[in-house]
Amino acid sequence: MPDAPEKTLQELRQRITTEGLPRLSTEALRSYKRQERHRPKLMQPTAFKPPLSLSEEARRLFHKKSDPEWPWRR
């Protein structure tokens, strides 16, 4: 057990600055990638899209065909 945790932390920081970060094992890297694939992702904001506007003809046909009395809806 270390005497002073601050000294150990300073030693670790010194080692990282001189040697660089420790390399991950292949299994640790594989596990990390597997977790990354399955974790929830943040949605990117979508560009503003104007609401769908139907032409008069399309609107007329929509109302006509949604009528319950339309021949094929009986």
mmJSON file of the N, C-alpha and C atoms, coordinates in Angstrom:
{"data_MODEL":{"atom_site":{
"group_PDB":["ATOM","ATOM","ATOM","ATOM","ATOM","ATOM","ATOM","ATOM","ATOM","ATOM","ATOM","ATOM","ATOM","ATOM","ATOM","ATOM","ATOM","ATOM","ATOM","ATOM","ATOM","ATOM","ATOM","ATOM","ATOM","ATOM","ATOM","ATOM","ATOM","ATOM","ATOM","ATOM","ATOM","ATOM","ATOM","ATOM","ATOM","ATOM","ATOM","ATOM","ATOM","ATOM","ATOM","ATOM","ATOM","ATOM","ATOM","ATOM","ATOM","ATOM","ATOM","ATOM","ATOM","ATOM","ATOM","ATOM","ATOM","ATOM","ATOM","ATOM","ATOM","ATOM","ATOM","ATOM","ATOM","ATOM","ATOM","ATOM","ATOM","ATOM","ATOM","ATOM","ATOM","ATOM","ATOM","ATOM","ATOM","ATOM","ATOM","ATOM","ATOM","ATOM","ATOM","ATOM","ATOM","ATOM","ATOM","ATOM","ATOM","ATOM","ATOM","ATOM","ATOM","ATOM","ATOM","ATOM","ATOM","ATOM","ATOM","ATOM","ATOM","ATOM","ATOM","ATOM","ATOM","ATOM","ATOM","ATOM","ATOM","ATOM","ATOM","ATOM","ATOM","ATOM","ATOM","ATOM","ATOM","ATOM","ATOM","ATOM","ATOM","ATOM","ATOM","ATOM","ATOM","ATOM","ATOM","ATOM","ATOM","ATOM","ATOM","ATOM","ATOM","ATOM","ATOM","ATOM","ATOM","ATOM","ATOM","ATOM","ATOM","ATOM","ATOM","ATOM","ATOM","ATOM","ATOM","ATOM","ATOM","ATOM","ATOM","ATOM","ATOM","ATOM","ATOM","ATOM","ATOM","ATOM","ATOM","ATOM","ATOM","ATOM","ATOM","ATOM","ATOM","ATOM","ATOM","ATOM","ATOM","ATOM","ATOM","ATOM","ATOM","ATOM","ATOM","ATOM","ATOM","ATOM","ATOM","ATOM","ATOM","ATOM","ATOM","ATOM","ATOM","ATOM","ATOM","ATOM","ATOM","ATOM","ATOM","ATOM","ATOM","ATOM","ATOM","ATOM","ATOM","ATOM","ATOM","ATOM","ATOM","ATOM","ATOM","ATOM","ATOM","ATOM","ATOM","ATOM","ATOM","ATOM","ATOM","ATOM","ATOM","ATOM","ATOM","ATOM","ATOM","ATOM","ATOM","ATOM","ATOM","ATOM"],
"id":[1,2,3,4,5,6,7,8,9,10,11,12,13,14,15,16,17,18,19,20,21,22,23,24,25,26,27,28,29,30,31,32,33,34,35,36,37,38,39,40,41,42,43,44,45,46,47,48,49,50,51,52,53,54,55,56,57,58,59,60,61,62,63,64,65,66,67,68,69,70,71,72,73,74,75,76,77,78,79,80,81,82,83,84,85,86,87,88,89,90,91,92,93,94,95,96,97,98,99,100,101,102,103,104,105,106,107,108,109,110,111,112,113,114,115,116,117,118,119,120,121,122,123,124,125,126,127,128,129,130,131,132,133,134,135,136,137,138,139,140,141,142,143,144,145,146,147,148,149,150,151,152,153,154,155,156,157,158,159,160,161,162,163,164,165,166,167,168,169,170,171,172,173,174,175,176,177,178,179,180,181,182,183,184,185,186,187,188,189,190,191,192,193,194,195,196,197,198,199,200,201,202,203,204,205,206,207,208,209,210,211,212,213,214,215,216,217,218,219,220,221,222],
"type_symbol":["N","C","C","N","C","C","N","C","C","N","C","C","N","C","C","N","C","C","N","C","C","N","C","C","N","C","C","N","C","C","N","C","C","N","C","C","N","C","C","N","C","C","N","C","C","N","C","C","N","C","C","N","C","C","N","C","C","N","C","C","N","C","C","N","C","C","N","C","C","N","C","C","N","C","C","N","C","C","N","C","C","N","C","C","N","C","C","N","C","C","N","C","C","N","C","C","N","C","C","N","C","C","N","C","C","N","C","C","N","C","C","N","C","C","N","C","C","N","C","C","N","C","C","N","C","C","N","C","C","N","C","C","N","C","C","N","C","C","N","C","C","N","C","C","N","C","C","N","C","C","N","C","C","N","C","C","N","C","C","N","C","C","N","C","C","N","C","C","N","C","C","N","C","C","N","C","C","N","C","C","N","C","C","N","C","C","N","C","C","N","C","C","N","C","C","N","C","C","N","C","C","N","C","C","N","C","C","N","C","C","N","C","C","N","C","C","N","C","C","N","C","C"],
"label_atom_id":["N","CA","C","N","CA","C","N","CA","C","N","CA","C","N","CA","C","N","CA","C","N","CA","C","N","CA","C","N","CA","C","N","CA","C","N","CA","C","N","CA","C","N","CA","C","N","CA","C","N","CA","C","N","CA","C","N","CA","C","N","CA","C","N","CA","C","N","CA","C","N","CA","C","N","CA","C","N","CA","C","N","CA","C","N","CA","C","N","CA","C","N","CA","C","N","CA","C","N","CA","C","N","CA","C","N","CA","C","N","CA","C","N","CA","C","N","CA","C","N","CA","C","N","CA","C","N","CA","C","N","CA","C","N","CA","C","N","CA","C","N","CA","C","N","CA","C","N","CA","C","N","CA","C","N","CA","C","N","CA","C","N","CA","C","N","CA","C","N","CA","C","N","CA","C","N","CA","C","N","CA","C","N","CA","C","N","CA","C","N","CA","C","N","CA","C","N","CA","C","N","CA","C","N","CA","C","N","CA","C","N","CA","C","N","CA","C","N","CA","C","N","CA","C","N","CA","C","N","CA","C","N","CA","C","N","CA","C","N","CA","C","N","CA","C","N","CA","C","N","CA","C","N","CA","C","N","CA","C"],
"label_alt_id":[null,null,null,null,null,null,null,null,null,null,null,null,null,null,null,null,null,null,null,null,null,null,null,null,null,null,null,null,null,null,null,null,null,null,null,null,null,null,null,null,null,null,null,null,null,null,null,null,null,null,null,null,null,null,null,null,null,null,null,null,null,null,null,null,null,null,null,null,null,null,null,null,null,null,null,null,null,null,null,null,null,null,null,null,null,null,null,null,null,null,null,null,null,null,null,null,null,null,null,null,null,null,null,null,null,null,null,null,null,null,null,null,null,null,null,null,null,null,null,null,null,null,null,null,null,null,null,null,null,null,null,null,null,null,null,null,null,null,null,null,null,null,null,null,null,null,null,null,null,null,null,null,null,null,null,null,null,null,null,null,null,null,null,null,null,null,null,null,null,null,null,null,null,null,null,null,null,null,null,null,null,null,null,null,null,null,null,null,null,null,null,null,null,null,null,null,null,null,null,null,null,null,null,null,null,null,null,null,null,null,null,null,null,null,null,null,null,null,null,null,null,null],
"label_comp_id":["MET","MET","MET","PRO","PRO","PRO","ASP","ASP","ASP","ALA","ALA","ALA","PRO","PRO","PRO","GLU","GLU","GLU","LYS","LYS","LYS","THR","THR","THR","LEU","LEU","LEU","GLN","GLN","GLN","GLU","GLU","GLU","LEU","LEU","LEU","ARG","ARG","ARG","GLN","GLN","GLN","ARG","ARG","ARG","ILE","ILE","ILE","THR","THR","THR","THR","THR","THR","GLU","GLU","GLU","GLY","GLY","GLY","LEU","LEU","LEU","PRO","PRO","PRO","ARG","ARG","ARG","LEU","LEU","LEU","SER","SER","SER","THR","THR","THR","GLU","GLU","GLU","ALA","ALA","ALA","LEU","LEU","LEU","ARG","ARG","ARG","SER","SER","SER","TYR","TYR","TYR","LYS","LYS","LYS","ARG","ARG","ARG","GLN","GLN","GLN","GLU","GLU","GLU","ARG","ARG","ARG","HIS","HIS","HIS","ARG","ARG","ARG","PRO","PRO","PRO","LYS","LYS","LYS","LEU","LEU","LEU","MET","MET","MET","GLN","GLN","GLN","PRO","PRO","PRO","THR","THR","THR","ALA","ALA","ALA","PHE","PHE","PHE","LYS","LYS","LYS","PRO","PRO","PRO","PRO","PRO","PRO","LEU","LEU","LEU","SER","SER","SER","LEU","LEU","LEU","SER","SER","SER","GLU","GLU","GLU","GLU","GLU","GLU","ALA","ALA","ALA","ARG","ARG","ARG","ARG","ARG","ARG","LEU","LEU","LEU","PHE","PHE","PHE","HIS","HIS","HIS","LYS","LYS","LYS","LYS","LYS","LYS","SER","SER","SER","ASP","ASP","ASP","PRO","PRO","PRO","GLU","GLU","GLU","TRP","TRP","TRP","PRO","PRO","PRO","TRP","TRP","TRP","ARG","ARG","ARG","ARG","ARG","ARG"],
"label_asym_id":["A","A","A","A","A","A","A","A","A","A","A","A","A","A","A","A","A","A","A","A","A","A","A","A","A","A","A","A","A","A","A","A","A","A","A","A","A","A","A","A","A","A","A","A","A","A","A","A","A","A","A","A","A","A","A","A","A","A","A","A","A","A","A","A","A","A","A","A","A","A","A","A","A","A","A","A","A","A","A","A","A","A","A","A","A","A","A","A","A","A","A","A","A","A","A","A","A","A","A","A","A","A","A","A","A","A","A","A","A","A","A","A","A","A","A","A","A","A","A","A","A","A","A","A","A","A","A","A","A","A","A","A","A","A","A","A","A","A","A","A","A","A","A","A","A","A","A","A","A","A","A","A","A","A","A","A","A","A","A","A","A","A","A","A","A","A","A","A","A","A","A","A","A","A","A","A","A","A","A","A","A","A","A","A","A","A","A","A","A","A","A","A","A","A","A","A","A","A","A","A","A","A","A","A","A","A","A","A","A","A","A","A","A","A","A","A","A","A","A","A","A","A"],
"label_entity_id":["1","1","1","1","1","1","1","1","1","1","1","1","1","1","1","1","1","1","1","1","1","1","1","1","1","1","1","1","1","1","1","1","1","1","1","1","1","1","1","1","1","1","1","1","1","1","1","1","1","1","1","1","1","1","1","1","1","1","1","1","1","1","1","1","1","1","1","1","1","1","1","1","1","1","1","1","1","1","1","1","1","1","1","1","1","1","1","1","1","1","1","1","1","1","1","1","1","1","1","1","1","1","1","1","1","1","1","1","1","1","1","1","1","1","1","1","1","1","1","1","1","1","1","1","1","1","1","1","1","1","1","1","1","1","1","1","1","1","1","1","1","1","1","1","1","1","1","1","1","1","1","1","1","1","1","1","1","1","1","1","1","1","1","1","1","1","1","1","1","1","1","1","1","1","1","1","1","1","1","1","1","1","1","1","1","1","1","1","1","1","1","1","1","1","1","1","1","1","1","1","1","1","1","1","1","1","1","1","1","1","1","1","1","1","1","1","1","1","1","1","1","1"],
"label_seq_id":[1,1,1,2,2,2,3,3,3,4,4,4,5,5,5,6,6,6,7,7,7,8,8,8,9,9,9,10,10,10,11,11,11,12,12,12,13,13,13,14,14,14,15,15,15,16,16,16,17,17,17,18,18,18,19,19,19,20,20,20,21,21,21,22,22,22,23,23,23,24,24,24,25,25,25,26,26,26,27,27,27,28,28,28,29,29,29,30,30,30,31,31,31,32,32,32,33,33,33,34,34,34,35,35,35,36,36,36,37,37,37,38,38,38,39,39,39,40,40,40,41,41,41,42,42,42,43,43,43,44,44,44,45,45,45,46,46,46,47,47,47,48,48,48,49,49,49,50,50,50,51,51,51,52,52,52,53,53,53,54,54,54,55,55,55,56,56,56,57,57,57,58,58,58,59,59,59,60,60,60,61,61,61,62,62,62,63,63,63,64,64,64,65,65,65,66,66,66,67,67,67,68,68,68,69,69,69,70,70,70,71,71,71,72,72,72,73,73,73,74,74,74],
"pdbx_PDB_ins_code":[null,null,null,null,null,null,null,null,null,null,null,null,null,null,null,null,null,null,null,null,null,null,null,null,null,null,null,null,null,null,null,null,null,null,null,null,null,null,null,null,null,null,null,null,null,null,null,null,null,null,null,null,null,null,null,null,null,null,null,null,null,null,null,null,null,null,null,null,null,null,null,null,null,null,null,null,null,null,null,null,null,null,null,null,null,null,null,null,null,null,null,null,null,null,null,null,null,null,null,null,null,null,null,null,null,null,null,null,null,null,null,null,null,null,null,null,null,null,null,null,null,null,null,null,null,null,null,null,null,null,null,null,null,null,null,null,null,null,null,null,null,null,null,null,null,null,null,null,null,null,null,null,null,null,null,null,null,null,null,null,null,null,null,null,null,null,null,null,null,null,null,null,null,null,null,null,null,null,null,null,null,null,null,null,null,null,null,null,null,null,null,null,null,null,null,null,null,null,null,null,null,null,null,null,null,null,null,null,null,null,null,null,null,null,null,null,null,null,null,null,null,null],
"Cartn_x":[0.851,0.0,0.894,0.638,1.516,1.365,2.48,2.472,1.639,1.929,1.236,0.606,-0.714,-1.362,-0.995,-0.714,-0.346,0.959,1.91,3.203,3.006,2.161,1.899,1.252,0.321,-0.344,0.657,1.544,2.571,3.488,3.834,4.686,3.981,2.692,1.942,1.88,1.633,1.598,2.949,4.013,5.359,5.62,5.213,5.407,4.638,3.402,2.587,3.224,3.75,4.369,5.642,6.399,7.651,7.422,6.586,6.4,5.183,4.268,3.017,1.973,0.788,-0.287,-0.036,-0.435,-0.255,-1.159,-0.688,-1.452,-2.512,-3.677,-4.739,-4.481,-4.872,-4.75,-5.783,-5.587,-6.525,-7.915,-7.982,-9.286,-9.978,-9.228,-9.815,-10.311,-9.545,-9.948,-11.197,-11.243,-12.403,-13.644,-13.47,-14.584,-15.091,-14.175,-14.561,-15.358,-14.887,-15.582,-16.966,-17.088,-18.378,-19.351,-18.865,-19.716,-20.112,-19.177,-19.463,-20.555,-20.522,-21.488,-22.907,-23.046,-24.374,-24.877,-24.063,-24.545,-25.38,-26.29,-27.141,-26.322,-26.685,-25.989,-26.825,-26.161,-26.866,-27.334,-28.552,-29.09,-28.557,-28.174,-27.751,-29.003,-29.009,-30.197,-30.389,-31.604,-31.877,-32.136,-31.887,-32.152,-33.66,-34.061,-35.484,-36.104,-37.188,-37.911,-39.311,-39.734,-41.091,-42.109,-43.275,-44.287,-44.707,-45.101,-45.508,-46.755,-46.709,-47.894,-48.382,-49.661,-50.259,-50.891,-50.876,-51.556,-53.062,-53.812,-55.276,-55.806,-55.247,-55.696,-55.395,-54.202,-53.832,-54.703,-54.972,-55.825,-57.242,-57.764,-59.106,-59.179,-58.159,-58.141,-58.011,-57.212,-57.053,-58.39,-59.108,-60.398,-61.414,-61.352,-62.292,-62.05,-60.776,-60.472,-60.539,-60.478,-60.609,-62.073,-62.958,-64.391,-64.785,-65.48,-65.863,-66.813,-67.452,-68.376,-67.67,-66.368,-65.608,-65.757,-65.893,-66.253,-65.398,-64.086,-63.287,-63.156,-63.781,-63.684,-64.89,-65.851,-67.057,-66.805],
"Cartn_y":[-1.18,0.0,1.24,2.175,3.341,4.254,4.919,5.838,7.077,7.675,8.91,8.734,8.734,8.575,9.695,10.908,12.021,11.729,11.096,10.773,9.737,8.742,7.715,8.338,9.244,9.914,10.738,11.422,12.204,11.288,10.133,9.182,8.68,8.373,7.906,8.985,10.213,11.31,11.477,11.352,11.471,10.354,9.129,7.995,8.198,8.711,8.93,9.988,11.056,12.099,11.606,10.74,10.269,9.092,8.136,6.917,6.966,7.863,7.893,7.031,7.023,6.241,4.751,3.94,2.497,1.965,0.964,0.364,-0.555,-0.548,-1.456,-2.831,-3.849,-5.198,-5.357,-6.333,-6.532,-6.869,-7.641,-7.997,-6.762,-5.884,-4.662,-3.757,-3.656,-2.835,-3.405,-4.72,-5.387,-5.166,-5.278,-5.077,-3.641,-2.688,-1.276,-1.02,-1.553,-1.35,-1.984,-3.145,-3.82,-2.966,-2.386,-1.541,-0.273,0.306,1.53,1.301,0.124,-0.177,-0.241,-0.715,-0.947,0.166,1.157,2.202,3.213,3.897,4.858,5.997,6.404,7.485,8.758,9.886,11.154,11.434,11.919,12.234,13.589,13.671,14.945,15.745,17.035,17.818,17.813,17.55,17.491,18.897,19.057,20.351,20.579,21.823,22.14,21.746,20.995,20.609,21.198,21.881,22.435,21.295,21.504,20.446,20.111,18.87,18.41,19.169,19.726,20.432,19.703,19.394,18.684,19.68,19.311,20.151,20.012,20.883,20.823,19.493,19.024,17.756,16.593,16.572,15.498,15.541,16.726,16.866,16.378,16.713,16.285,14.763,14.153,12.692,12.023,12.599,12.025,11.997,13.116,13.167,12.252,12.182,11.328,9.859,9.421,8.009,7.631,8.603,8.265,8.213,8.503,8.428,6.957,6.588,5.181,4.665,5.538,5.112,4.886,5.07,4.853,3.379,3.053,1.677,0.561,0.672,-0.465,-0.514,0.405,0.394,-0.289,-0.72,-1.347,-2.755],
"Cartn_z":[0.0,0.0,0.0,-0.915,-1.001,0.207,0.523,1.662,1.34,0.22,-0.148,-1.529,-1.585,-2.897,-3.869,-3.329,-4.207,-4.937,-4.219,-4.826,-5.931,-5.664,-6.669,-7.901,-7.683,-8.789,-9.597,-8.903,-9.599,-10.401,-9.82,-10.546,-11.8,-11.675,-12.847,-13.926,-13.515,-14.485,-15.167,-14.387,-14.94,-15.948,-15.602,-16.518,-17.81,-17.683,-18.883,-19.774,-19.18,-20.008,-20.673,-20.0,-20.602,-21.546,-21.145,-21.944,-22.852,-22.591,-23.346,-22.642,-23.187,-22.575,-22.767,-21.794,-21.952,-23.058,-23.764,-24.851,-24.272,-24.889,-24.465,-25.062,-24.314,-24.864,-25.975,-26.834,-27.941,-27.416,-26.331,-25.762,-25.189,-24.516,-23.964,-25.088,-26.158,-27.292,-27.953,-28.127,-28.713,-27.844,-26.527,-25.599,-25.678,-25.743,-25.837,-27.117,-28.235,-29.504,-29.475,-28.833,-28.723,-27.908,-26.811,-25.977,-26.72,-27.461,-28.202,-29.242,-29.861,-30.909,-30.348,-29.098,-28.538,-27.636,-27.364,-26.466,-27.258,-26.597,-27.308,-27.908,-29.074,-29.764,-29.671,-29.637,-29.658,-31.08,-31.187,-32.505,-32.952,-34.201,-34.761,-35.108,-34.836,-35.19,-36.702,-37.109,-38.543,-39.067,-40.318,-40.95,-40.964,-40.857,-40.847,-42.177,-42.114,-43.32,-43.228,-44.242,-44.197,-44.21,-43.62,-43.621,-45.049,-45.242,-46.564,-46.996,-48.158,-48.657,-49.902,-49.893,-51.015,-51.979,-53.227,-54.212,-53.999,-54.615,-54.483,-55.007,-56.116,-56.706,-55.764,-55.199,-54.273,-53.023,-52.512,-51.326,-51.628,-52.829,-53.229,-53.318,-53.94,-54.058,-52.694,-51.817,-50.479,-49.746,-49.772,-49.083,-49.753,-51.072,-51.799,-51.457,-51.452,-51.217,-49.744,-48.842,-47.426,-46.998,-47.934,-47.653,-47.492,-46.397,-46.2,-47.276,-48.009,-49.06,-50.396,-50.446,-51.68,-52.07,-53.361,-53.774,-53.172,-53.109,-52.626,-51.116,-50.401,-48.946,-48.316,-49.111,-48.563,-48.13],
"occupancy":[1.0,1.0,1.0,1.0,1.0,1.0,1.0,1.0,1.0,1.0,1.0,1.0,1.0,1.0,1.0,1.0,1.0,1.0,1.0,1.0,1.0,1.0,1.0,1.0,1.0,1.0,1.0,1.0,1.0,1.0,1.0,1.0,1.0,1.0,1.0,1.0,1.0,1.0,1.0,1.0,1.0,1.0,1.0,1.0,1.0,1.0,1.0,1.0,1.0,1.0,1.0,1.0,1.0,1.0,1.0,1.0,1.0,1.0,1.0,1.0,1.0,1.0,1.0,1.0,1.0,1.0,1.0,1.0,1.0,1.0,1.0,1.0,1.0,1.0,1.0,1.0,1.0,1.0,1.0,1.0,1.0,1.0,1.0,1.0,1.0,1.0,1.0,1.0,1.0,1.0,1.0,1.0,1.0,1.0,1.0,1.0,1.0,1.0,1.0,1.0,1.0,1.0,1.0,1.0,1.0,1.0,1.0,1.0,1.0,1.0,1.0,1.0,1.0,1.0,1.0,1.0,1.0,1.0,1.0,1.0,1.0,1.0,1.0,1.0,1.0,1.0,1.0,1.0,1.0,1.0,1.0,1.0,1.0,1.0,1.0,1.0,1.0,1.0,1.0,1.0,1.0,1.0,1.0,1.0,1.0,1.0,1.0,1.0,1.0,1.0,1.0,1.0,1.0,1.0,1.0,1.0,1.0,1.0,1.0,1.0,1.0,1.0,1.0,1.0,1.0,1.0,1.0,1.0,1.0,1.0,1.0,1.0,1.0,1.0,1.0,1.0,1.0,1.0,1.0,1.0,1.0,1.0,1.0,1.0,1.0,1.0,1.0,1.0,1.0,1.0,1.0,1.0,1.0,1.0,1.0,1.0,1.0,1.0,1.0,1.0,1.0,1.0,1.0,1.0,1.0,1.0,1.0,1.0,1.0,1.0,1.0,1.0,1.0,1.0,1.0,1.0,1.0,1.0,1.0,1.0,1.0,1.0],
"B_iso_or_equiv":[0.0,0.0,0.0,0.0,0.0,0.0,0.0,0.0,0.0,0.0,0.0,0.0,0.0,0.0,0.0,0.0,0.0,0.0,0.0,0.0,0.0,0.0,0.0,0.0,0.0,0.0,0.0,0.0,0.0,0.0,0.0,0.0,0.0,0.0,0.0,0.0,0.0,0.0,0.0,0.0,0.0,0.0,0.0,0.0,0.0,0.0,0.0,0.0,0.0,0.0,0.0,0.0,0.0,0.0,0.0,0.0,0.0,0.0,0.0,0.0,0.0,0.0,0.0,0.0,0.0,0.0,0.0,0.0,0.0,0.0,0.0,0.0,0.0,0.0,0.0,0.0,0.0,0.0,0.0,0.0,0.0,0.0,0.0,0.0,0.0,0.0,0.0,0.0,0.0,0.0,0.0,0.0,0.0,0.0,0.0,0.0,0.0,0.0,0.0,0.0,0.0,0.0,0.0,0.0,0.0,0.0,0.0,0.0,0.0,0.0,0.0,0.0,0.0,0.0,0.0,0.0,0.0,0.0,0.0,0.0,0.0,0.0,0.0,0.0,0.0,0.0,0.0,0.0,0.0,0.0,0.0,0.0,0.0,0.0,0.0,0.0,0.0,0.0,0.0,0.0,0.0,0.0,0.0,0.0,0.0,0.0,0.0,0.0,0.0,0.0,0.0,0.0,0.0,0.0,0.0,0.0,0.0,0.0,0.0,0.0,0.0,0.0,0.0,0.0,0.0,0.0,0.0,0.0,0.0,0.0,0.0,0.0,0.0,0.0,0.0,0.0,0.0,0.0,0.0,0.0,0.0,0.0,0.0,0.0,0.0,0.0,0.0,0.0,0.0,0.0,0.0,0.0,0.0,0.0,0.0,0.0,0.0,0.0,0.0,0.0,0.0,0.0,0.0,0.0,0.0,0.0,0.0,0.0,0.0,0.0,0.0,0.0,0.0,0.0,0.0,0.0,0.0,0.0,0.0,0.0,0.0,0.0],
"pdbx_formal_charge":[null,null,null,null,null,null,null,null,null,null,null,null,null,null,null,null,null,null,null,null,null,null,null,null,null,null,null,null,null,null,null,null,null,null,null,null,null,null,null,null,null,null,null,null,null,null,null,null,null,null,null,null,null,null,null,null,null,null,null,null,null,null,null,null,null,null,null,null,null,null,null,null,null,null,null,null,null,null,null,null,null,null,null,null,null,null,null,null,null,null,null,null,null,null,null,null,null,null,null,null,null,null,null,null,null,null,null,null,null,null,null,null,null,null,null,null,null,null,null,null,null,null,null,null,null,null,null,null,null,null,null,null,null,null,null,null,null,null,null,null,null,null,null,null,null,null,null,null,null,null,null,null,null,null,null,null,null,null,null,null,null,null,null,null,null,null,null,null,null,null,null,null,null,null,null,null,null,null,null,null,null,null,null,null,null,null,null,null,null,null,null,null,null,null,null,null,null,null,null,null,null,null,null,null,null,null,null,null,null,null,null,null,null,null,null,null,null,null,null,null,null,null],
"auth_seq_id":[1,1,1,2,2,2,3,3,3,4,4,4,5,5,5,6,6,6,7,7,7,8,8,8,9,9,9,10,10,10,11,11,11,12,12,12,13,13,13,14,14,14,15,15,15,16,16,16,17,17,17,18,18,18,19,19,19,20,20,20,21,21,21,22,22,22,23,23,23,24,24,24,25,25,25,26,26,26,27,27,27,28,28,28,29,29,29,30,30,30,31,31,31,32,32,32,33,33,33,34,34,34,35,35,35,36,36,36,37,37,37,38,38,38,39,39,39,40,40,40,41,41,41,42,42,42,43,43,43,44,44,44,45,45,45,46,46,46,47,47,47,48,48,48,49,49,49,50,50,50,51,51,51,52,52,52,53,53,53,54,54,54,55,55,55,56,56,56,57,57,57,58,58,58,59,59,59,60,60,60,61,61,61,62,62,62,63,63,63,64,64,64,65,65,65,66,66,66,67,67,67,68,68,68,69,69,69,70,70,70,71,71,71,72,72,72,73,73,73,74,74,74],
"auth_comp_id":["MET","MET","MET","PRO","PRO","PRO","ASP","ASP","ASP","ALA","ALA","ALA","PRO","PRO","PRO","GLU","GLU","GLU","LYS","LYS","LYS","THR","THR","THR","LEU","LEU","LEU","GLN","GLN","GLN","GLU","GLU","GLU","LEU","LEU","LEU","ARG","ARG","ARG","GLN","GLN","GLN","ARG","ARG","ARG","ILE","ILE","ILE","THR","THR","THR","THR","THR","THR","GLU","GLU","GLU","GLY","GLY","GLY","LEU","LEU","LEU","PRO","PRO","PRO","ARG","ARG","ARG","LEU","LEU","LEU","SER","SER","SER","THR","THR","THR","GLU","GLU","GLU","ALA","ALA","ALA","LEU","LEU","LEU","ARG","ARG","ARG","SER","SER","SER","TYR","TYR","TYR","LYS","LYS","LYS","ARG","ARG","ARG","GLN","GLN","GLN","GLU","GLU","GLU","ARG","ARG","ARG","HIS","HIS","HIS","ARG","ARG","ARG","PRO","PRO","PRO","LYS","LYS","LYS","LEU","LEU","LEU","MET","MET","MET","GLN","GLN","GLN","PRO","PRO","PRO","THR","THR","THR","ALA","ALA","ALA","PHE","PHE","PHE","LYS","LYS","LYS","PRO","PRO","PRO","PRO","PRO","PRO","LEU","LEU","LEU","SER","SER","SER","LEU","LEU","LEU","SER","SER","SER","GLU","GLU","GLU","GLU","GLU","GLU","ALA","ALA","ALA","ARG","ARG","ARG","ARG","ARG","ARG","LEU","LEU","LEU","PHE","PHE","PHE","HIS","HIS","HIS","LYS","LYS","LYS","LYS","LYS","LYS","SER","SER","SER","ASP","ASP","ASP","PRO","PRO","PRO","GLU","GLU","GLU","TRP","TRP","TRP","PRO","PRO","PRO","TRP","TRP","TRP","ARG","ARG","ARG","ARG","ARG","ARG"],
"auth_asym_id":["A","A","A","A","A","A","A","A","A","A","A","A","A","A","A","A","A","A","A","A","A","A","A","A","A","A","A","A","A","A","A","A","A","A","A","A","A","A","A","A","A","A","A","A","A","A","A","A","A","A","A","A","A","A","A","A","A","A","A","A","A","A","A","A","A","A","A","A","A","A","A","A","A","A","A","A","A","A","A","A","A","A","A","A","A","A","A","A","A","A","A","A","A","A","A","A","A","A","A","A","A","A","A","A","A","A","A","A","A","A","A","A","A","A","A","A","A","A","A","A","A","A","A","A","A","A","A","A","A","A","A","A","A","A","A","A","A","A","A","A","A","A","A","A","A","A","A","A","A","A","A","A","A","A","A","A","A","A","A","A","A","A","A","A","A","A","A","A","A","A","A","A","A","A","A","A","A","A","A","A","A","A","A","A","A","A","A","A","A","A","A","A","A","A","A","A","A","A","A","A","A","A","A","A","A","A","A","A","A","A","A","A","A","A","A","A","A","A","A","A","A","A"],
"auth_atom_id":["N","CA","C","N","CA","C","N","CA","C","N","CA","C","N","CA","C","N","CA","C","N","CA","C","N","CA","C","N","CA","C","N","CA","C","N","CA","C","N","CA","C","N","CA","C","N","CA","C","N","CA","C","N","CA","C","N","CA","C","N","CA","C","N","CA","C","N","CA","C","N","CA","C","N","CA","C","N","CA","C","N","CA","C","N","CA","C","N","CA","C","N","CA","C","N","CA","C","N","CA","C","N","CA","C","N","CA","C","N","CA","C","N","CA","C","N","CA","C","N","CA","C","N","CA","C","N","CA","C","N","CA","C","N","CA","C","N","CA","C","N","CA","C","N","CA","C","N","CA","C","N","CA","C","N","CA","C","N","CA","C","N","CA","C","N","CA","C","N","CA","C","N","CA","C","N","CA","C","N","CA","C","N","CA","C","N","CA","C","N","CA","C","N","CA","C","N","CA","C","N","CA","C","N","CA","C","N","CA","C","N","CA","C","N","CA","C","N","CA","C","N","CA","C","N","CA","C","N","CA","C","N","CA","C","N","CA","C","N","CA","C","N","CA","C","N","CA","C","N","CA","C","N","CA","C","N","CA","C"],
"pdbx_PDB_model_num":[1,1,1,1,1,1,1,1,1,1,1,1,1,1,1,1,1,1,1,1,1,1,1,1,1,1,1,1,1,1,1,1,1,1,1,1,1,1,1,1,1,1,1,1,1,1,1,1,1,1,1,1,1,1,1,1,1,1,1,1,1,1,1,1,1,1,1,1,1,1,1,1,1,1,1,1,1,1,1,1,1,1,1,1,1,1,1,1,1,1,1,1,1,1,1,1,1,1,1,1,1,1,1,1,1,1,1,1,1,1,1,1,1,1,1,1,1,1,1,1,1,1,1,1,1,1,1,1,1,1,1,1,1,1,1,1,1,1,1,1,1,1,1,1,1,1,1,1,1,1,1,1,1,1,1,1,1,1,1,1,1,1,1,1,1,1,1,1,1,1,1,1,1,1,1,1,1,1,1,1,1,1,1,1,1,1,1,1,1,1,1,1,1,1,1,1,1,1,1,1,1,1,1,1,1,1,1,1,1,1,1,1,1,1,1,1,1,1,1,1,1,1]
}}}
